[in-house]
Amino acid sequence: MDKQKLYEVYKQHKGEILGAGIGLSIAIIVLLLGVLKALFIVVCVVFGFYIGKRLSQDKDYIKNLLDRILPPGTYR
């Protein structure tokens, strides 16, 4: 199979391939570390993804978040 055909198959089935890869990764982590440690890793990854996505949308997200949590001017 040449590269062009392989790329076309990837484009047509991108979601399935990524989903299978994520599922395989989670299964390997569960087998190696156990369920609770794997769940902790998944929660940390999702939290990091969320924060990263919010930072890419709004550069002052962390400052605004800290202003809501802490008294204003505490972290500056």
Biopython code that builds the backbone (N, CA, C, O; Angstrom):
import numpy as np
from Bio.PDB.StructureBuilder import StructureBuilder

atoms = [
    (1, "MET", "N", (0.854, -1.176, 0.000)),
    (1, "MET", "CA", (0.000, 0.000, 0.000)),
    (1, "MET", "C", (0.900, 1.239, 0.000)),
    (1, "MET", "O", (1.781, 1.371, 0.849)),
    (2, "ASP", "N", (0.677, 2.135, -0.945)),
    (2, "ASP", "CA", (1.518, 3.322, -0.990)),
    (2, "ASP", "C", (1.017, 4.397, -0.017)),
    (2, "ASP", "O", (-0.058, 4.271, 0.569)),
    (3, "LYS", "N", (1.802, 5.431, 0.136)),
    (3, "LYS", "CA", (1.510, 6.476, 1.120)),
    (3, "LYS", "C", (0.208, 7.209, 0.815)),
    (3, "LYS", "O", (-0.537, 7.554, 1.732)),
    (4, "GLN", "N", (-0.068, 7.447, -0.449)),
    (4, "GLN", "CA", (-1.276, 8.180, -0.828)),
    (4, "GLN", "C", (-2.536, 7.409, -0.440)),
    (4, "GLN", "O", (-3.474, 7.992, 0.103)),
    (5, "LYS", "N", (-2.563, 6.104, -0.715)),
    (5, "LYS", "CA", (-3.732, 5.299, -0.347)),
    (5, "LYS", "C", (-3.885, 5.223, 1.165)),
    (5, "LYS", "O", (-4.999, 5.279, 1.686)),
    (6, "LEU", "N", (-2.762, 5.094, 1.870)),
    (6, "LEU", "CA", (-2.792, 5.045, 3.328)),
    (6, "LEU", "C", (-3.329, 6.357, 3.901)),
    (6, "LEU", "O", (-4.092, 6.353, 4.867)),
    (7, "TYR", "N", (-2.927, 7.468, 3.303)),
    (7, "TYR", "CA", (-3.416, 8.770, 3.746)),
    (7, "TYR", "C", (-4.918, 8.914, 3.479)),
    (7, "TYR", "O", (-5.640, 9.475, 4.302)),
    (8, "GLU", "N", (-5.381, 8.420, 2.356)),
    (8, "GLU", "CA", (-6.814, 8.480, 2.039)),
    (8, "GLU", "C", (-7.628, 7.650, 3.032)),
    (8, "GLU", "O", (-8.697, 8.075, 3.471)),
    (9, "VAL", "N", (-7.121, 6.467, 3.386)),
    (9, "VAL", "CA", (-7.809, 5.631, 4.374)),
    (9, "VAL", "C", (-7.846, 6.358, 5.718)),
    (9, "VAL", "O", (-8.862, 6.335, 6.413)),
    (10, "TYR", "N", (-6.732, 7.005, 6.082)),
    (10, "TYR", "CA", (-6.689, 7.762, 7.341)),
    (10, "TYR", "C", (-7.701, 8.906, 7.326)),
    (10, "TYR", "O", (-8.405, 9.123, 8.311)),
    (11, "LYS", "N", (-7.776, 9.639, 6.213)),
    (11, "LYS", "CA", (-8.726, 10.751, 6.130)),
    (11, "LYS", "C", (-10.163, 10.267, 6.255)),
    (11, "LYS", "O", (-10.984, 10.940, 6.879)),
    (12, "GLN", "N", (-10.483, 9.119, 5.677)),
    (12, "GLN", "CA", (-11.845, 8.607, 5.711)),
    (12, "GLN", "C", (-12.209, 8.057, 7.083)),
    (12, "GLN", "O", (-13.374, 8.115, 7.477)),
    (13, "HIS", "N", (-11.247, 7.529, 7.808)),
    (13, "HIS", "CA", (-11.521, 6.857, 9.077)),
    (13, "HIS", "C", (-10.731, 7.481, 10.229)),
    (13, "HIS", "O", (-10.281, 6.771, 11.128)),
    (14, "LYS", "N", (-10.565, 8.784, 10.206)),
    (14, "LYS", "CA", (-9.755, 9.480, 11.207)),
    (14, "LYS", "C", (-10.289, 9.270, 12.617)),
    (14, "LYS", "O", (-9.518, 8.971, 13.529)),
    (15, "GLY", "N", (-11.574, 9.421, 12.806)),
    (15, "GLY", "CA", (-12.184, 9.264, 14.129)),
    (15, "GLY", "C", (-12.022, 7.865, 14.687)),
    (15, "GLY", "O", (-11.709, 7.688, 15.865)),
    (16, "GLU", "N", (-12.235, 6.876, 13.842)),
    (16, "GLU", "CA", (-12.103, 5.496, 14.288)),
    (16, "GLU", "C", (-10.664, 5.161, 14.670)),
    (16, "GLU", "O", (-10.424, 4.477, 15.664)),
    (17, "ILE", "N", (-9.712, 5.645, 13.879)),
    (17, "ILE", "CA", (-8.302, 5.367, 14.155)),
    (17, "ILE", "C", (-7.864, 6.056, 15.446)),
    (17, "ILE", "O", (-7.197, 5.441, 16.277)),
    (18, "LEU", "N", (-8.227, 7.309, 15.619)),
    (18, "LEU", "CA", (-7.866, 8.020, 16.849)),
    (18, "LEU", "C", (-8.544, 7.403, 18.068)),
    (18, "LEU", "O", (-7.917, 7.264, 19.119)),
    (19, "GLY", "N", (-9.796, 7.038, 17.941)),
    (19, "GLY", "CA", (-10.512, 6.402, 19.039)),
    (19, "GLY", "C", (-9.900, 5.075, 19.434)),
    (19, "GLY", "O", (-9.786, 4.766, 20.620)),
    (20, "ALA", "N", (-9.507, 4.293, 18.449)),
    (20, "ALA", "CA", (-8.856, 3.009, 18.740)),
    (20, "ALA", "C", (-7.512, 3.229, 19.416)),
    (20, "ALA", "O", (-7.154, 2.489, 20.333)),
    (21, "GLY", "N", (-6.773, 4.221, 18.983)),
    (21, "GLY", "CA", (-5.488, 4.534, 19.599)),
    (21, "GLY", "C", (-5.634, 4.986, 21.040)),
    (21, "GLY", "O", (-4.858, 4.579, 21.904)),
    (22, "ILE", "N", (-6.624, 5.824, 21.302)),
    (22, "ILE", "CA", (-6.879, 6.277, 22.666)),
    (22, "ILE", "C", (-7.330, 5.110, 23.537)),
    (22, "ILE", "O", (-6.873, 4.966, 24.671)),
    (23, "GLY", "N", (-8.213, 4.287, 23.016)),
    (23, "GLY", "CA", (-8.668, 3.116, 23.763)),
    (23, "GLY", "C", (-7.535, 2.159, 24.075)),
    (23, "GLY", "O", (-7.461, 1.627, 25.182)),
    (24, "LEU", "N", (-6.654, 1.933, 23.116)),
    (24, "LEU", "CA", (-5.498, 1.066, 23.338)),
    (24, "LEU", "C", (-4.574, 1.656, 24.394)),
    (24, "LEU", "O", (-4.070, 0.930, 25.251)),
    (25, "SER", "N", (-4.347, 2.958, 24.342)),
    (25, "SER", "CA", (-3.487, 3.617, 25.328)),
    (25, "SER", "C", (-4.059, 3.485, 26.731)),
    (25, "SER", "O", (-3.329, 3.176, 27.673)),
    (26, "ILE", "N", (-5.349, 3.715, 26.877)),
    (26, "ILE", "CA", (-5.988, 3.607, 28.195)),
    (26, "ILE", "C", (-5.939, 2.168, 28.685)),
    (26, "ILE", "O", (-5.705, 1.933, 29.871)),
    (27, "ALA", "N", (-6.156, 1.202, 27.802)),
    (27, "ALA", "CA", (-6.098, -0.206, 28.202)),
    (27, "ALA", "C", (-4.702, -0.589, 28.688)),
    (27, "ALA", "O", (-4.567, -1.301, 29.683)),
    (28, "ILE", "N", (-3.675, -0.129, 28.004)),
    (28, "ILE", "CA", (-2.301, -0.431, 28.422)),
    (28, "ILE", "C", (-2.000, 0.202, 29.774)),
    (28, "ILE", "O", (-1.374, -0.426, 30.628)),
    (29, "ILE", "N", (-2.440, 1.441, 29.974)),
    (29, "ILE", "CA", (-2.219, 2.114, 31.258)),
    (29, "ILE", "C", (-2.938, 1.370, 32.378)),
    (29, "ILE", "O", (-2.370, 1.184, 33.454)),
    (30, "VAL", "N", (-4.177, 0.944, 32.144)),
    (30, "VAL", "CA", (-4.929, 0.203, 33.163)),
    (30, "VAL", "C", (-4.226, -1.104, 33.493)),
    (30, "VAL", "O", (-4.132, -1.473, 34.664)),
    (31, "LEU", "N", (-3.734, -1.809, 32.485)),
    (31, "LEU", "CA", (-3.052, -3.074, 32.731)),
    (31, "LEU", "C", (-1.740, -2.877, 33.483)),
    (31, "LEU", "O", (-1.387, -3.695, 34.333)),
    (32, "LEU", "N", (-1.026, -1.820, 33.184)),
    (32, "LEU", "CA", (0.272, -1.600, 33.820)),
    (32, "LEU", "C", (0.155, -0.987, 35.211)),
    (32, "LEU", "O", (0.907, -1.361, 36.111)),
    (33, "LEU", "N", (-0.767, -0.060, 35.403)),
    (33, "LEU", "CA", (-0.820, 0.700, 36.648)),
    (33, "LEU", "C", (-1.994, 0.347, 37.555)),
    (33, "LEU", "O", (-1.903, 0.513, 38.772)),
    (34, "GLY", "N", (-3.066, -0.124, 36.996)),
    (34, "GLY", "CA", (-4.271, -0.376, 37.767)),
    (34, "GLY", "C", (-5.331, 0.661, 37.433)),
    (34, "GLY", "O", (-5.057, 1.675, 36.792)),
    (35, "VAL", "N", (-6.543, 0.383, 37.881)),
    (35, "VAL", "CA", (-7.691, 1.204, 37.495)),
    (35, "VAL", "C", (-7.632, 2.594, 38.116)),
    (35, "VAL", "O", (-7.841, 3.582, 37.411)),
    (36, "LEU", "N", (-7.357, 2.701, 39.406)),
    (36, "LEU", "CA", (-7.390, 4.012, 40.063)),
    (36, "LEU", "C", (-6.286, 4.935, 39.563)),
    (36, "LEU", "O", (-6.522, 6.124, 39.346)),
    (37, "LYS", "N", (-5.100, 4.403, 39.383)),
    (37, "LYS", "CA", (-4.015, 5.228, 38.865)),
    (37, "LYS", "C", (-4.293, 5.658, 37.431)),
    (37, "LYS", "O", (-3.998, 6.791, 37.052)),
    (38, "ALA", "N", (-4.858, 4.758, 36.636)),
    (38, "ALA", "CA", (-5.202, 5.093, 35.258)),
    (38, "ALA", "C", (-6.295, 6.154, 35.217)),
    (38, "ALA", "O", (-6.243, 7.073, 34.399)),
    (39, "LEU", "N", (-7.279, 6.029, 36.096)),
    (39, "LEU", "CA", (-8.341, 7.033, 36.166)),
    (39, "LEU", "C", (-7.778, 8.390, 36.555)),
    (39, "LEU", "O", (-8.183, 9.414, 36.005)),
    (40, "PHE", "N", (-6.843, 8.402, 37.503)),
    (40, "PHE", "CA", (-6.195, 9.652, 37.901)),
    (40, "PHE", "C", (-5.461, 10.284, 36.720)),
    (40, "PHE", "O", (-5.538, 11.496, 36.521)),
    (41, "ILE", "N", (-4.756, 9.479, 35.944)),
    (41, "ILE", "CA", (-4.034, 9.994, 34.774)),
    (41, "ILE", "C", (-5.007, 10.566, 33.752)),
    (41, "ILE", "O", (-4.763, 11.633, 33.187)),
    (42, "VAL", "N", (-6.106, 9.862, 33.513)),
    (42, "VAL", "CA", (-7.106, 10.349, 32.546)),
    (42, "VAL", "C", (-7.714, 11.664, 33.015)),
    (42, "VAL", "O", (-7.898, 12.576, 32.209)),
    (43, "VAL", "N", (-8.028, 11.779, 34.304)),
    (43, "VAL", "CA", (-8.592, 13.022, 34.842)),
    (43, "VAL", "C", (-7.588, 14.163, 34.697)),
    (43, "VAL", "O", (-7.975, 15.272, 34.329)),
    (44, "CYS", "N", (-6.316, 13.916, 34.976)),
    (44, "CYS", "CA", (-5.294, 14.952, 34.837)),
    (44, "CYS", "C", (-5.131, 15.388, 33.382)),
    (44, "CYS", "O", (-4.965, 16.576, 33.102)),
    (45, "VAL", "N", (-5.176, 14.441, 32.468)),
    (45, "VAL", "CA", (-5.045, 14.775, 31.045)),
    (45, "VAL", "C", (-6.234, 15.614, 30.584)),
    (45, "VAL", "O", (-6.058, 16.600, 29.869)),
    (46, "VAL", "N", (-7.435, 15.230, 30.987)),
    (46, "VAL", "CA", (-8.635, 15.987, 30.597)),
    (46, "VAL", "C", (-8.592, 17.395, 31.195)),
    (46, "VAL", "O", (-8.930, 18.366, 30.518)),
    (47, "PHE", "N", (-8.180, 17.510, 32.455)),
    (47, "PHE", "CA", (-8.071, 18.819, 33.103)),
    (47, "PHE", "C", (-7.020, 19.675, 32.389)),
    (47, "PHE", "O", (-7.248, 20.862, 32.152)),
    (48, "GLY", "N", (-5.876, 19.085, 32.048)),
    (48, "GLY", "CA", (-4.840, 19.818, 31.324)),
    (48, "GLY", "C", (-5.301, 20.254, 29.950)),
    (48, "GLY", "O", (-5.000, 21.365, 29.514)),
    (49, "PHE", "N", (-6.029, 19.389, 29.264)),
    (49, "PHE", "CA", (-6.578, 19.744, 27.954)),
    (49, "PHE", "C", (-7.542, 20.920, 28.075)),
    (49, "PHE", "O", (-7.507, 21.846, 27.264)),
    (50, "TYR", "N", (-8.406, 20.879, 29.095)),
    (50, "TYR", "CA", (-9.384, 21.948, 29.295)),
    (50, "TYR", "C", (-8.685, 23.286, 29.561)),
    (50, "TYR", "O", (-9.034, 24.305, 28.964)),
    (51, "ILE", "N", (-7.701, 23.275, 30.457)),
    (51, "ILE", "CA", (-6.977, 24.510, 30.779)),
    (51, "ILE", "C", (-6.231, 25.012, 29.540)),
    (51, "ILE", "O", (-6.249, 26.208, 29.248)),
    (52, "GLY", "N", (-5.581, 24.112, 28.818)),
    (52, "GLY", "CA", (-4.861, 24.509, 27.607)),
    (52, "GLY", "C", (-5.777, 25.093, 26.549)),
    (52, "GLY", "O", (-5.425, 26.065, 25.881)),
    (53, "LYS", "N", (-6.946, 24.501, 26.397)),
    (53, "LYS", "CA", (-7.900, 25.016, 25.414)),
    (53, "LYS", "C", (-8.393, 26.403, 25.814)),
    (53, "LYS", "O", (-8.507, 27.297, 24.975)),
    (54, "ARG", "N", (-8.683, 26.574, 27.102)),
    (54, "ARG", "CA", (-9.137, 27.883, 27.570)),
    (54, "ARG", "C", (-8.042, 28.928, 27.433)),
    (54, "ARG", "O", (-8.333, 30.076, 27.097)),
    (55, "LEU", "N", (-6.782, 28.558, 27.686)),
    (55, "LEU", "CA", (-5.672, 29.498, 27.528)),
    (55, "LEU", "C", (-5.472, 29.890, 26.072)),
    (55, "LEU", "O", (-5.136, 31.039, 25.787)),
    (56, "SER", "N", (-5.670, 28.970, 25.157)),
    (56, "SER", "CA", (-5.508, 29.312, 23.751)),
    (56, "SER", "C", (-6.639, 30.222, 23.266)),
    (56, "SER", "O", (-6.453, 30.985, 22.319)),
    (57, "GLN", "N", (-7.800, 30.147, 23.903)),
    (57, "GLN", "CA", (-8.914, 31.017, 23.530)),
    (57, "GLN", "C", (-8.811, 32.381, 24.203)),
    (57, "GLN", "O", (-9.131, 33.400, 23.591)),
    (58, "ASP", "N", (-8.362, 32.408, 25.469)),
    (58, "ASP", "CA", (-8.313, 33.643, 26.249)),
    (58, "ASP", "C", (-6.986, 33.683, 26.988)),
    (58, "ASP", "O", (-6.775, 32.908, 27.921)),
    (59, "LYS", "N", (-6.091, 34.573, 26.588)),
    (59, "LYS", "CA", (-4.753, 34.634, 27.183)),
    (59, "LYS", "C", (-4.790, 35.040, 28.657)),
    (59, "LYS", "O", (-3.872, 34.696, 29.401)),
    (60, "ASP", "N", (-5.814, 35.753, 29.097)),
    (60, "ASP", "CA", (-5.917, 36.196, 30.493)),
    (60, "ASP", "C", (-6.791, 35.276, 31.330)),
    (60, "ASP", "O", (-7.276, 35.684, 32.385)),
    (61, "TYR", "N", (-7.001, 34.053, 30.888)),
    (61, "TYR", "CA", (-7.884, 33.124, 31.604)),
    (61, "TYR", "C", (-7.387, 32.842, 33.014)),
    (61, "TYR", "O", (-8.174, 32.860, 33.961)),
    (62, "ILE", "N", (-6.094, 32.581, 33.167)),
    (62, "ILE", "CA", (-5.544, 32.266, 34.492)),
    (62, "ILE", "C", (-5.674, 33.475, 35.415)),
    (62, "ILE", "O", (-6.045, 33.324, 36.579)),
    (63, "LYS", "N", (-5.375, 34.664, 34.912)),
    (63, "LYS", "CA", (-5.501, 35.873, 35.740)),
    (63, "LYS", "C", (-6.949, 36.078, 36.175)),
    (63, "LYS", "O", (-7.209, 36.392, 37.337)),
    (64, "ASN", "N", (-7.881, 35.905, 35.261)),
    (64, "ASN", "CA", (-9.293, 36.067, 35.607)),
    (64, "ASN", "C", (-9.757, 34.998, 36.590)),
    (64, "ASN", "O", (-10.534, 35.282, 37.501)),
    (65, "LEU", "N", (-9.279, 33.773, 36.406)),
    (65, "LEU", "CA", (-9.624, 32.690, 37.323)),
    (65, "LEU", "C", (-9.083, 32.975, 38.717)),
    (65, "LEU", "O", (-9.795, 32.799, 39.705)),
    (66, "LEU", "N", (-7.837, 33.411, 38.807)),
    (66, "LEU", "CA", (-7.255, 33.732, 40.114)),
    (66, "LEU", "C", (-7.942, 34.926, 40.760)),
    (66, "LEU", "O", (-8.074, 34.971, 41.984)),
    (67, "ASP", "N", (-8.384, 35.900, 39.958)),
    (67, "ASP", "CA", (-9.135, 37.037, 40.512)),
    (67, "ASP", "C", (-10.452, 36.583, 41.128)),
    (67, "ASP", "O", (-10.902, 37.157, 42.120)),
    (68, "ARG", "N", (-11.080, 35.546, 40.544)),
    (68, "ARG", "CA", (-12.334, 35.045, 41.104)),
    (68, "ARG", "C", (-12.100, 34.238, 42.378)),
    (68, "ARG", "O", (-12.936, 34.256, 43.282)),
    (69, "ILE", "N", (-10.965, 33.527, 42.459)),
    (69, "ILE", "CA", (-10.697, 32.658, 43.601)),
    (69, "ILE", "C", (-10.041, 33.415, 44.747)),
    (69, "ILE", "O", (-10.488, 33.323, 45.890)),
    (70, "LEU", "N", (-8.987, 34.159, 44.447)),
    (70, "LEU", "CA", (-8.209, 34.866, 45.456)),
    (70, "LEU", "C", (-8.656, 36.320, 45.557)),
    (70, "LEU", "O", (-9.321, 36.823, 44.652)),
    (71, "PRO", "N", (-8.305, 36.996, 46.635)),
    (71, "PRO", "CA", (-8.568, 38.436, 46.699)),
    (71, "PRO", "C", (-7.787, 39.141, 45.579)),
    (71, "PRO", "O", (-6.664, 38.741, 45.274)),
    (72, "PRO", "N", (-8.353, 40.163, 44.975)),
    (72, "PRO", "CA", (-7.700, 40.822, 43.843)),
    (72, "PRO", "C", (-6.299, 41.345, 44.203)),
    (72, "PRO", "O", (-6.092, 41.899, 45.283)),
    (73, "GLY", "N", (-5.361, 41.162, 43.299)),
    (73, "GLY", "CA", (-3.998, 41.646, 43.479)),
    (73, "GLY", "C", (-3.106, 40.726, 44.294)),
    (73, "GLY", "O", (-1.947, 41.073, 44.519)),
    (74, "THR", "N", (-3.575, 39.586, 44.743)),
    (74, "THR", "CA", (-2.800, 38.694, 45.595)),
    (74, "THR", "C", (-1.621, 38.076, 44.843)),
    (74, "THR", "O", (-0.544, 37.931, 45.421)),
    (75, "TYR", "N", (-1.789, 37.716, 43.597)),
    (75, "TYR", "CA", (-0.773, 36.999, 42.855)),
    (75, "TYR", "C", (0.134, 37.901, 42.050)),
    (75, "TYR", "O", (1.054, 37.400, 41.403)),
    (76, "ARG", "N", (-0.074, 39.195, 42.054)),
    (76, "ARG", "CA", (0.729, 40.119, 41.234)),
    (76, "ARG", "C", (1.876, 40.683, 41.995)),
    (76, "ARG", "O", (2.647, 41.474, 41.454)),
]
sb = StructureBuilder()
sb.init_structure("model")
sb.init_model(0)
sb.init_chain("A")
sb.init_seg("    ")
for serial, (resi, resn, name, xyz) in enumerate(atoms, 1):
    if name == "N":
        sb.init_residue(resn, " ", resi, " ")
    sb.init_atom(name, np.array(xyz, "f"), 0.0, 1.0, " ", f" {name:<3s}", serial, name[0])
structure = sb.get_structure()
